[in-house]
Amino acid sequence: MARFLIEVEHEAEAGACDRAAQVLLTSGSHYLTHADWGCLDGVHCAWLVVEVESRELARAIVPPAHRARARIVALSSFGLDELDAFLAHHRRALSAA
């Protein structure tokens, strides 16, 4: 199963923080009740990592009111033994650009 980081940004004002939290917490999604928030540090976003089959399913977790603004990032990890392949992938991508 793939892992995705979901980032949901909201306006930098107390009322917006309250509304964003209420929408996420009352959505009924187990995932959303485990979001991490940056508001107390001045970064008005909620983040969560989910394991789902696709980017589309990750986006579907986000309540409709925030879905269009959500950023979905596919996550990868690699060990030291995979570092050369990882770097080669990036070199090929840079040379193609």
Protein Blocks (a to p, Z undefined) as FASTA:
>chain_A
ZZddddddddddfklmmmmmmmmmmnopaklmmcccfklnopacdddddddfbfklmmmm
pcfklmmmpccdddddddfklmmmmmmmmmmmmmmZZ
